[in-house]
Every structure is written in structure tokens, then in C-alpha cells.
């Protein structure tokens, strides 16, 4: 029975990655974004399987027309946010998800990207989000919060820091008779140990009391940024080199497994290729910093990565079926395969060291250029960091009093 339910969920999620209210009308053709089709349907993952603490964060993001500046800022700063989250001691595993929301009558009500440690794929979906629709006041905030809570595969471990950041500029529709109002959703969030913070973009008077109330009921923090997110994005002399090293680090990956597993690996590689082609040099530099950290390992490698599996002793290279090896290795003699693995591992370690060195220089440069300016303190990523720093302490995560996040 469980198999049939999961199969049906996969079929429905493939057909359309969009959540609609029953009363919604005027649907238009959509371009679906990648989602986790089993989010909320499968048993939760083991929260401490790797012995590390975990941070699970979902951004519920208003994607109506007035949010274009904030969405642009999010595309630039998501790796900075991930890097500062990764700066805790001990280094946490980070899983991230997205809920994009608009309103009834727009091209969609919500679209979601399930919680995942594959931040490349999450970022790839974020890159596809465009600000459109809206313009008529309140938005479907209630549905966004409901999806963030109920349609994500949250860990059930109370030690995991679980948090939602609701980001938008308009209040919720409270006049729809057939949705779940946010007080009920937030009561469930508190019961499950999921903190809800609110980020108000702009200064619309009707939004402020609602955002403050949501943060209060969600046991989170309310803060306000300007309409474009108060983002501080500074180019540095180190960005181009870091972006280049990041691409080289990606090239050290080799994937193995069954045909089905290799197809999954190829999807990850495609997401990586997409961000190298379409994201800014500065964003790629920030991603390099994250991927070279302990927390970034899962995003860099994903599942079924051969170099790490062999060098860590998880698998015996000689016992892998020839057909399951990466294609370039299949025609090689066993000794040649071992040499390739050794060379890839050595180069990966060299690149991580070089990225770490440049990342430290970049951080020092930014401290000198931006430091504790008012603009930096008011930026979206700095305010998110302050919330994570405060709330993560209750889950054993120790963050520095100050961490650059530019």
C-alpha cells in the first residue's frame, strides 16, 4: 500500500509542481520548478546519521512583481547565507528548501522545492523564480506557511535546528474560507519545534502587524529590510579565481552506480553546470567558500561519488561492477583506475586548501571594505545570521559574535 501511495505522489508531482486552492480559477500554463515529490510523504531521514548537528531552513518567498529586487538579492546571497550557517561549531549539515508563493488568480499559488542538502539543485530552482503577478494587496501567505510546515520532509529530531524565514511585503489573505489560517499552522510549528521568523520587505503599514504577529506565534524574530533586501554585494579581487577553482573542484567528481543512480547523479551535474553558466562570478565565489567547508561536502559531492567513497574506505574499487563505474574508467585496467582515483583525490585536497586560503583573504578584504557599516548591519543576510546565531544556540550550535556574509 505504501509503495502505491509513494508512486502516486511521484506521478502527481511530476505532472505539476504547484499547489492550488480548490476554489482557484483562471489557471495558466506553468513552467514547473524542481521539487521533492516525496516531501512530507516518506519517513523522516535519520537526523544524526552522520554524527553532525543539522540545520534545516525553508525560505517562504513572495514572488509577486514587487519582490523583484529581493529575489535578485536572494540569488546573489544564498551562498553567503549558507556559508555563515556553516560557520557554527561543530560544523552542521545544512538542508535547505523553498516555497515560492503568490495568490489566487496568479499563474500559481505556491511552488515548492523540498528540503535537501543538494543546495546546487535548490539554487538552480531559485534561479528560475521570477517576480510576476500580485498588485492587489494581500497574498496567499497562509498557504505558503502551510506548505512550508506540512509539505517538507522535516527531521523529527528535537536536536535539529528547524527554521522558516517568511519573506514578503504584503499581508496574508484572511478572507479565504477554505484555507488554513496562520495561527493554526504556527501552533503546529511550535509543537514540532519549527521556528518561524518573518522578514518584511519595504514598510507597508498593513504588513507590519501581521508579520510581527506571525513571528510572535512562531516563536521567532521579526525584522524589516528595504524593498530590495538591503543586500550588500561587494565584488572582490579574489572572486574570479575562487569561481575558477570552484569549477575545477567540481571536475574532481566521479559518479558510480546503477543506470538509475547515474541518472540521478547526472541531474546534479546538470544543476552545477547551470549555475556555472548563469550565476554571477561573485555568487560562484561564495559557493566555492561553502563547498570547501565541512558543511559543504554533501553539496559538493552528493551521493555515489567514487573518489570519496574509495579514499574513505566505504567501497572497494576492485569490487565494483564494471558497468557501474564511470564511463571513462570502464576501459581501464584496475591499476589505471586506482591511479585516476588517487590523482583526483590529491587534486581535490589541493583545491580545498587553495580555496580556503583565498576565502580567508576575501573575508579580510570585506571586513576592511564593509566592516560594521550601517548598510552591512541592515542587510538581509546579516539579519538572517543574527537570528540563526541566537536560535541555533538552543540546539548546540555555537556561532561567532560576528561573521562576514557578503
Secondary structure as UniProt FT lines:
FT   HELIX           2..15
FT   STRAND          18..19
FT   TURN            22..23
FT   TURN            37..41
FT   TURN            47..50
FT   STRAND          54..62
FT   HELIX           65..67
FT   HELIX           68..86
FT   STRAND          93..101
FT   TURN            104..105
FT   STRAND          110..116
FT   HELIX           119..128
FT   HELIX           141..150
FT   TURN            158..159
FT   STRAND          161..168
FT   TURN            177..178
FT   HELIX           182..191
FT   TURN            192..193
FT   STRAND          194..201
FT   HELIX           205..217
FT   TURN            218..219
FT   STRAND          222..225
FT   TURN            227..230
FT   TURN            237..238
FT   HELIX           239..250
FT   TURN            251..252
FT   HELIX           259..278
FT   HELIX           281..291
FT   TURN            295..296
FT   HELIX           297..301
FT   HELIX           306..311
FT   TURN            312..313
FT   HELIX           317..319
FT   HELIX           322..324
FT   HELIX           327..330
FT   HELIX           334..369
FT   TURN            370..372
FT   HELIX           374..377
FT   HELIX           380..392
FT   HELIX           393..395
//
